[in-house]
Amino acid sequence: MPRDLPPNLSTPTIPPSLAHHSITLADWSTTYPKYAKLIVGALIFRCSAPSYPPQILLVKRASTDSYPNFWETPGGSVDASDKTLLDAVVREVWEETGLRVKNFVQQVWDANEGAIDVRFWWCKLNFFVEVEEGEVRLDVEEHQDWGWFERGEVEGLGFVSKQEVEIVMNGFKAFEAGR
């Protein structure tokens, strides 16, 4: 069940390199008509001290949902009601974790795509974001567990695809490059 956005949700900082994603789903779909569905993902990291290894926030899909029991980054479908693609990231992070995005850092991976069948292609855009401090709160209809994981722990988890693991690993590289 989607959670309402908090009334005082502030607009996160968006670097110039991501300004082209401040468009509506309709505008994006006109540019990329091949795709029937656009999905966004958020890579959220923490590092308790400069000498400690970074950790990424992952959520485990509910056993009753599609792709049950797999780990993933928070994210989901861009809705026609989202003002922009980046607003969809903010909404999905809030709905799935209860956390508020404060900064967009960069896009991680150009895009990954797939097809359910030859008539239904999807595309996923992944973003490295920073969030305000807060407690993770899951929507139990979508996710059953969450955790902070170091790079070496990620490959042992079950993901929907090998490409998802590569995206997470690229996220670690992006995070470490900005430290």
BAFI-3210 file (N, C-alpha, C; in Angstrom, 3 decimals, decimal comma, padded with zeros to 6 digits):
// residues 179
n [1|2|3|4|5|6|7|8|9|10|11|12|13|14|15|16|17|18|19|20|21|22|23|24|25|26|27|28|29|30|31|32|33|34|35|36|37|38|39|40|41|42|43|44|45|46|47|48|49|50|51|52|53|54|55|56|57|58|59|60|61|62|63|64|65|66|67|68|69|70|71|72|73|74|75|76|77|78|79|80|81|82|83|84|85|86|87|88|89|90|91|92|93|94|95|96|97|98|99|100|101|102|103|104|105|106|107|108|109|110|111|112|113|114|115|116|117|118|119|120|121|122|123|124|125|126|127|128|129|130|131|132|133|134|135|136|137|138|139|140|141|142|143|144|145|146|147|148|149|150|151|152|153|154|155|156|157|158|159|160|161|162|163|164|165|166|167|168|169|170|171|172|173|174|175|176|177|178|179]
n.u [000,842|000,779|002,446|001,517|003,191|005,193|003,958|005,843|007,949|010,968|012,455|014,943|018,502|019,683|022,133|023,643|024,259|022,178|019,930|018,527|016,811|014,693|012,018|008,714|006,999|005,518|006,859|009,366|008,606|007,815|010,241|011,490|009,959|009,975|009,800|007,538|007,349|008,797|011,232|012,632|015,547|017,150|020,270|021,527|023,854|025,883|028,387|029,988|032,363|035,309|037,338|036,009|034,381|032,108|028,509|025,626|022,138|019,793|016,741|014,525|012,446|008,956|007,578|005,232|005,121|005,911|008,878|009,740|011,383|013,868|016,726|017,080|017,660|016,000|013,123|011,036|008,190|007,791|005,240|002,446|001,490|003,678|005,641|008,160|010,786|012,734|011,296|009,832|011,756|012,222|009,666|009,399|011,547|010,658|008,165|009,012|010,972|010,617|012,411|013,849|014,863|017,621|019,643|020,518|023,106|024,446|023,833|023,824|025,094|024,061|021,492|019,361|017,746|014,974|012,838|009,550|008,095|008,250|006,703|006,645|008,685|010,903|012,573|015,162|016,327|019,005|019,945|022,366|021,797|021,538|020,283|018,170|018,888|017,331|014,890|014,578|011,616|009,610|007,287|005,267|003,825|005,294|008,004|010,018|012,255|015,258|018,561|021,907|024,661|028,011|030,378|031,574|029,621|027,478|027,415|026,770|024,116|020,732|019,771|017,570|018,763|022,009|022,887|021,781|023,392|025,801|025,135|024,854|027,509|028,799|027,702|028,980|031,578|031,154|030,390|032,713|034,532|033,724|034,345]
n.v [-001,174|002,101|004,755|007,934|010,890|012,832|015,973|018,016|017,487|018,242|019,625|017,763|018,364|018,688|017,754|019,458|017,516|015,735|017,075|016,659|014,622|015,730|015,579|014,760|011,574|011,171|012,817|011,544|009,033|009,671|010,221|007,770|005,486|002,714|001,488|000,143|000,476|002,368|002,230|003,194|003,253|003,503|004,041|003,874|004,858|004,404|005,401|004,929|005,967|007,536|005,598|003,214|000,590|001,365|000,948|-000,386|000,236|-002,264|-003,861|-006,571|-008,390|-009,060|-012,254|-012,759|-011,199|-010,278|-011,777|-013,034|-012,859|-011,904|-009,724|-006,165|-002,777|000,099|001,182|001,577|001,645|004,436|006,723|008,120|010,283|011,358|014,266|014,549|012,369|012,209|012,965|010,667|008,907|010,006|009,635|006,798|005,961|007,023|005,653|002,965|002,831|004,797|006,833|010,069|011,580|013,686|014,624|014,238|012,447|011,187|009,489|005,988|003,618|003,537|002,689|-000,048|-002,705|-004,756|-007,424|-008,518|-009,934|-009,998|-007,785|-006,125|-004,055|-002,921|-000,320|000,611|003,149|004,073|005,672|007,272|008,356|010,622|010,464|011,898|011,618|008,941|006,479|003,282|002,205|-000,300|-001,095|-003,605|-005,080|-005,021|-005,490|-007,617|-007,504|-005,697|-004,306|-003,128|-003,448|-004,469|-004,243|-006,832|-008,542|-008,456|-010,035|-012,568|-012,507|-013,073|-011,854|-010,439|-010,410|-010,829|-008,462|-006,579|-006,906|-005,971|-003,279|-002,438|-002,836|-000,972|001,261|001,231|001,851|004,465|005,757|005,456|006,873|009,443|009,960]
n.w [000,000|-001,002|000,620|001,815|000,768|002,969|004,197|004,402|002,693|001,360|-001,610|-003,113|-003,642|-006,926|-009,129|-011,978|-013,902|-013,822|-014,551|-016,922|-016,322|-015,094|-016,083|-017,284|-017,108|-019,424|-021,301|-021,315|-022,276|-024,858|-026,026|-025,745|-027,055|-027,232|-024,775|-022,450|-019,790|-017,156|-014,687|-011,554|-009,498|-006,281|-004,906|-001,805|000,521|003,482|005,820|008,685|009,695|008,326|008,056|008,019|006,135|003,427|003,430|001,811|001,516|001,332|000,362|001,027|-001,035|-000,550|000,328|-000,913|-003,135|-006,584|-007,942|-005,452|-002,262|-003,115|-002,975|-003,312|-004,485|-003,081|-004,894|-007,851|-010,089|-012,298|-011,984|-013,788|-012,423|-011,122|-010,873|-012,066|-013,322|-011,356|-009,115|-008,829|-007,863|-005,320|-004,201|-004,312|-002,641|-000,207|000,071|000,225|002,217|004,129|004,309|003,574|000,623|000,277|-001,376|-004,781|-006,235|-008,445|-011,587|-011,708|-013,716|-017,036|-018,062|-017,398|-019,079|-020,073|-021,215|-020,865|-022,652|-026,254|-026,810|-024,603|-023,222|-020,658|-018,794|-016,572|-014,494|-012,457|-009,454|-007,416|-004,282|-001,478|001,815|004,391|007,894|009,564|010,553|009,125|007,673|006,632|003,972|004,497|002,668|000,401|001,041|003,128|004,732|005,605|005,235|005,979|003,941|003,345|000,627|000,145|001,083|-000,604|-003,034|-002,130|-001,599|-002,738|-005,816|-008,311|-010,824|-012,411|-013,399|-011,666|-009,422|-010,494|-010,864|-008,203|-007,368|-009,019|-007,865|-005,357|-006,243|-007,212|-004,843|-003,274|-004,836|-004,402|-001,767]
ca.u [000,000|001,623|002,416|001,461|004,408|005,020|003,636|006,995|009,042|011,664|013,008|016,371|019,428|019,880|023,286|023,380|024,389|020,918|018,819|017,745|015,821|013,591|010,961|007,585|006,993|004,999|007,942|010,371|008,023|007,835|011,625|011,847|008,678|010,160|009,563|006,182|007,424|010,036|011,456|013,768|016,147|017,965|021,386|021,697|025,030|026,283|029,731|029,992|033,620|036,102|038,154|035,131|033,883|030,734|027,441|024,476|020,836|019,044|015,469|014,206|011,068|008,022|007,406|003,967|005,234|006,653|010,288|009,750|012,575|015,105|017,188|017,121|017,723|014,655|012,732|009,799|007,693|007,466|003,803|002,064|001,242|004,949|005,950|009,346|011,394|013,442|010,261|009,474|012,783|011,921|008,446|009,662|012,381|009,780|007,189|009,613|011,872|010,301|013,519|013,682|016,022|018,017|020,513|020,864|024,545|024,712|023,210|024,714|024,741|023,241|020,124|019,271|016,463|014,596|011,545|008,697|007,983|008,694|005,850|006,654|010,032|011,001|013,869|015,383|017,366|019,463|020,555|023,029|021,167|021,795|019,017|018,221|018,950|016,004|014,710|013,987|010,294|009,210|005,909|005,339|003,220|006,309|009,310|009,973|013,461|016,190|019,848|023,061|025,603|029,299|030,611|031,843|028,424|026,432|027,342|026,188|022,666|019,988|019,214|016,767|019,649|023,427|023,032|021,472|024,607|026,761|024,703|025,225|028,971|029,119|027,338|030,084|032,679|030,770|030,437|034,112|035,195|033,321|034,712]
ca.v [000,000|003,293|005,665|009,327|011,651|013,766|017,296|018,924|016,896|019,293|019,225|017,461|019,019|017,924|018,305|019,737|016,298|014,979|017,973|016,114|013,683|016,507|015,587|013,890|010,242|011,317|013,334|010,483|007,979|010,152|010,085|006,342|004,782|001,260|000,984|000,223|000,758|002,948|001,935|003,906|002,637|004,409|003,445|004,661|004,376|005,034|005,064|005,491|006,696|007,460|004,385|002,037|000,357|001,815|-000,050|-000,002|-000,191|-003,154|-004,345|-007,922|-008,437|-009,894|-013,612|-012,779|-010,258|-010,824|-011,990|-013,131|-013,136|-011,379|-008,434|-005,113|-001,408|000,681|001,756|001,071|002,246|005,855|006,882|009,292|011,393|011,929|015,478|014,259|011,067|012,307|012,936|009,253|008,331|010,510|008,958|005,370|005,811|007,273|004,566|001,665|002,843|005,862|007,790|011,231|011,911|015,096|014,978|013,315|012,568|010,880|008,285|004,831|002,754|004,333|002,163|-001,467|-002,949|-006,144|-007,624|-009,581|-010,644|-009,097|-006,598|-005,358|-003,727|-001,996|000,321|001,036|004,144|003,935|006,900|007,325|009,451|010,758|010,615|012,471|010,595|008,465|005,052|002,567|001,620|-001,011|-001,414|-005,071|-005,694|-005,051|-005,972|-008,332|-007,294|-004,712|-004,335|-002,398|-004,481|-004,086|-004,760|-008,266|-009,300|-008,304|-011,121|-013,757|-012,332|-013,395|-010,722|-010,824|-010,656|-010,519|-007,045|-005,821|-006,956|-005,070|-001,911|-002,181|-002,719|000,337|002,234|001,280|002,594|005,879|006,257|005,526|007,928|010,730|010,079]
ca.w [000,000|-001,055|001,751|001,384|001,002|004,077|003,668|004,404|001,930|000,627|-002,895|-002,970|-004,567|-008,161|-009,850|-013,397|-014,713|-013,784|-014,884|-018,039|-015,783|-014,512|-017,093|-016,951|-017,717|-020,792|-022,143|-021,442|-023,122|-026,236|-026,482|-025,734|-027,232|-027,174|-023,419|-021,907|-018,357|-016,654|-013,273|-010,977|-008,319|-005,474|-004,177|-000,581|001,247|004,741|006,273|010,027|009,890|007,092|007,960|007,946|004,770|003,197|003,371|000,991|002,020|000,445|000,894|000,544|-001,523|000,213|-000,215|-001,655|-004,248|-007,725|-007,598|-003,988|-001,444|-003,688|-002,469|-004,323|-003,988|-003,091|-006,175|-008,425|-011,329|-012,399|-012,208|-014,578|-011,492|-010,659|-011,631|-012,876|-013,044|-010,078|-008,071|-008,650|-006,983|-003,972|-003,744|-004,092|-001,442|000,936|000,210|000,541|003,377|005,078|004,327|002,702|-000,221|000,401|-002,504|-005,859|-006,451|-009,852|-012,122|-011,656|-014,849|-017,945|-017,936|-017,715|-019,713|-020,246|-021,852|-020,346|-023,923|-027,327|-026,884|-023,357|-022,777|-019,534|-018,619|-015,187|-014,251|-011,071|-008,967|-006,121|-003,544|-000,049|002,537|005,730|008,942|009,925|010,787|007,992|007,932|005,417|003,620|004,584|001,488|-000,655|001,510|004,400|005,524|005,071|005,910|005,453|003,521|002,779|-000,725|000,152|001,458|-001,621|-004,014|-001,514|-001,476|-003,952|-006,561|-009,470|-011,965|-012,243|-013,719|-010,449|-008,593|-011,135|-010,573|-006,808|-007,314|-009,602|-006,840|-004,387|-006,867|-007,237|-003,469|-002,835|-005,605|-003,849|-000,338]
c.u [000,891|001,384|002,336|002,792|004,175|004,782|004,838|008,196|009,701|012,225|014,497|017,220|019,670|021,072|022,940|023,435|023,108|019,708|017,940|016,727|014,659|012,499|009,856|007,758|006,519|006,085|009,015|009,873|007,986|009,231|012,034|010,589|008,774|009,699|008,130|006,195|008,795|010,097|012,655|014,258|017,031|019,038|021,721|022,844|025,161|027,703|029,889|031,272|034,455|036,919|037,315|034,659|032,443|029,771|026,309|023,206|020,149|017,778|015,156|012,727|010,221|007,857|006,141|004,001|005,918|008,140|010,457|011,131|013,900|015,433|017,269|017,371|016,295|014,355|011,431|009,403|007,492|005,982|003,535|001,840|002,529|005,278|007,144|009,840|012,099|012,463|009,818|010,483|012,497|010,714|008,716|010,531|011,522|008,817|007,829|010,472|011,488|011,403|013,266|014,976|016,343|018,889|020,568|022,351|024,874|023,884|024,254|024,235|023,841|021,779|020,224|017,869|016,208|013,237|010,816|008,391|008,333|007,871|005,945|008,082|009,962|012,420|013,977|016,560|017,716|020,245|021,178|022,450|021,662|020,455|019,248|018,319|017,530|015,998|014,055|012,672|009,807|007,705|005,885|004,653|004,241|007,622|009,207|011,177|014,307|017,509|020,861|024,145|026,885|029,454|030,777|030,645|027,386|026,307|026,752|024,684|021,991|019,393|018,440|017,671|021,092|023,668|022,727|022,679|025,650|026,411|025,096|026,741|029,442|028,766|028,414|031,252|032,387|030,858|031,884|034,881|034,879|033,698|035,828]
c.v [001,243|004,198|007,082|010,004|012,594|015,165|018,232|018,338|017,986|018,736|018,947|018,258|018,092|018,528|018,538|018,485|015,465|015,821|017,419|015,069|014,405|016,696|014,634|012,522|010,331|011,821|012,274|009,409|008,381|009,983|008,622|005,483|003,259|000,691|001,211|000,639|001,330|002,730|002,761|003,153|003,644|003,624|004,376|004,044|005,069|004,575|005,733|006,248|006,543|006,178|003,109|001,830|000,861|000,634|000,511|-000,542|-001,044|-003,601|-005,695|-007,984|-009,398|-011,249|-013,725|-011,874|-010,942|-010,856|-012,111|-013,459|-012,686|-010,030|-007,446|-003,767|-000,876|001,295|001,169|001,848|003,750|005,930|008,130|010,510|012,005|013,145|015,272|012,855|011,084|012,358|011,500|008,558|008,728|009,774|007,495|005,136|006,011|006,104|003,280|001,654|003,851|006,902|008,898|011,500|013,387|015,556|013,851|013,528|012,332|009,677|007,175|003,871|003,581|003,941|000,663|-001,718|-004,439|-006,220|-008,753|-010,517|-009,629|-007,817|-005,702|-005,177|-002,764|-001,441|000,754|001,998|004,096|005,173|006,707|008,560|009,465|011,012|011,313|011,329|010,196|006,964|004,410|001,944|001,011|-001,019|-002,937|-005,779|-005,837|-005,689|-006,588|-008,070|-006,213|-004,858|-003,450|-003,432|-003,869|-004,762|-006,284|-009,128|-009,363|-009,520|-012,399|-013,677|-012,729|-012,148|-011,258|-011,159|-010,316|-009,030|-006,171|-005,794|-005,999|-003,613|-001,536|-001,996|-001,397|001,455|002,361|002,081|004,094|006,489|006,457|006,620|009,308|010,942|011,043]
c.w [000,000|000,152|001,212|001,669|002,169|003,528|003,583|003,668|001,092|-000,679|-002,728|-003,958|-005,752|-008,901|-011,325|-014,277|-014,741|-014,179|-016,007|-017,576|-015,093|-015,559|-016,653|-017,608|-019,163|-021,741|-022,368|-022,407|-024,593|-026,837|-026,627|-025,880|-027,150|-025,828|-022,951|-020,439|-018,014|-015,145|-012,814|-009,744|-007,610|-004,737|-003,022|000,214|002,589|005,050|007,628|010,366|008,625|006,948|007,856|006,512|004,620|003,166|002,520|001,632|000,956|001,149|000,248|000,189|-000,689|-000,465|-001,046|-002,884|-005,437|-007,356|-006,082|-003,416|-002,049|-003,058|-003,624|-003,658|-003,950|-004,460|-006,662|-009,664|-011,204|-012,741|-013,039|-013,682|-010,924|-011,516|-012,558|-012,537|-011,693|-008,904|-007,806|-007,735|-005,537|-003,398|-003,418|-002,857|-000,197|001,150|000,716|001,794|004,454|005,183|003,308|001,933|-000,027|-000,766|-003,524|-006,122|-007,923|-010,278|-012,086|-012,734|-015,758|-017,850|-018,091|-018,222|-019,796|-020,896|-021,150|-021,517|-025,010|-027,425|-025,658|-022,853|-021,608|-019,480|-017,158|-015,126|-012,769|-010,653|-007,594|-005,434|-002,105|000,619|003,870|006,733|009,296|010,083|009,565|008,449|006,625|005,228|003,516|003,419|000,360|-000,224|002,894|005,291|004,865|005,819|005,222|005,168|002,967|001,418|-000,751|000,499|000,342|-002,535|-003,446|-001,338|-002,783|-004,573|-007,752|-010,657|-011,603|-012,499|-012,500|-009,517|-009,165|-010,859|-009,150|-006,692|-007,931|-008,633|-005,778|-004,954|-006,868|-005,840|-003,021|-003,579|-005,036|-002,398|-000,115]
res [m|p|r|d|l|p|p|n|l|s|t|p|t|i|p|p|s|l|a|h|h|s|i|t|l|a|d|w|s|t|t|y|p|k|y|a|k|l|i|v|g|a|l|i|f|r|c|s|a|p|s|y|p|p|q|i|l|l|v|k|r|a|s|t|d|s|y|p|n|f|w|e|t|p|g|g|s|v|d|a|s|d|k|t|l|l|d|a|v|v|r|e|v|w|e|e|t|g|l|r|v|k|n|f|v|q|q|v|w|d|a|n|e|g|a|i|d|v|r|f|w|w|c|k|l|n|f|f|v|e|v|e|e|g|e|v|r|l|d|v|e|e|h|q|d|w|g|w|f|e|r|g|e|v|e|g|l|g|f|v|s|k|q|e|v|e|i|v|m|n|g|f|k|a|f|e|a|g|r]
***
